[in-house]
Amino acid sequence: MWHVSEHRSIAGTCRRLPPQVVKKYELWKNLVFRHGPEKLKEFPGFNDEALKGERKGQRSSRLSLKYRVIYSTERDIVTVFVLEITPHKY
């Protein structure tokens, strides 16, 4: 099993998010906790991808058309760090 660690601001962010986004985030966390981030590739709805530029080394998963969860992984200690849930900038 994986450990999912959230930035301290995630709880406050979740209180301001639409309920369907929070529900999808909880599903995302459960999937990552049980099977790891590699399993996200099997679900095209999450559109999991590596980020470029300033966010190189981080990954993004889609929670809705507007919202993404940004995270990074450490394989040595099997941990996923959720950095933020943010509206996608187009």
N, C-alpha and C positions, 0 to 999 in steps of 0.2 A: 504494500500500500504506500501511497505517496502522502506527504504532509503538505497541506495548503496553508500558506502563511499570507495574511492580508496586511496591507499597509494600514496604519491606524486610522486613516481618513475614510476607509471603505465603508465602515458602519454608518457614518454620517451621510456619505454619498448615497447609499442604498435607501435611506429614509426619504430622499428627495427624488428617487427614480420612479417611473411608472411601475405599477405592480407586475405587469407582464415581463418587464426587463429583469426585475428582481427574481422572479420565478425562473427565468431562463438562466440567470447567473447561478442560482442554487443548483439547477440541473448540471450546469457546467462544472461547478465545484465538486459535486458528487461523482461525476464521470472522471474527473482528473484524480480525485482522491482514490477511487477504486482501481482505475486502470492506467493512470498516467496520461500525460499530454499527447503521447503518440496516438492514443485512441481517438482523439478529436478529428484526425484526418479521415476517419471512417464516416463522419457525420458532415455532409456538405453544407448543412445549414449554419454551422459555426464558421465556415470559411477561414480556418486557422492558417495563419501565414507568418513568416518571418518579416520583421520590419527592417527598414533601411535608414540611412542617414544618422541623425542624432540618436535614434532608438535602435541602432544595430546591436544585436545580441538579445533583443526582446522579441516577443511574439504578440500577435493580436488574434482574438476570436470575436466573431460577430454575435452580439446578443439580440440585436434588432437592426433594422436598416440604419438607424441613427447611432446606436450605442455599441461600443467595443470594450472588451476587457483586455487590458495590457498586462502582460506577465513575463517573467523570466524563470528559467529553471536552473537548478544546480544538481547535476547527476551524482556528484560525490555523496551528498547527504539526502538525495531523493526528496527535494523540496521544490515547490512551486511558489513563487512570490507574486502575489497579485498587487500590482503597482497602482493601477487606477481603473476606474470605469468612466469613460468619457464619451461625449458626443463625437462622432466621426466628423472630421473637418473635410469638406469637399472642395 
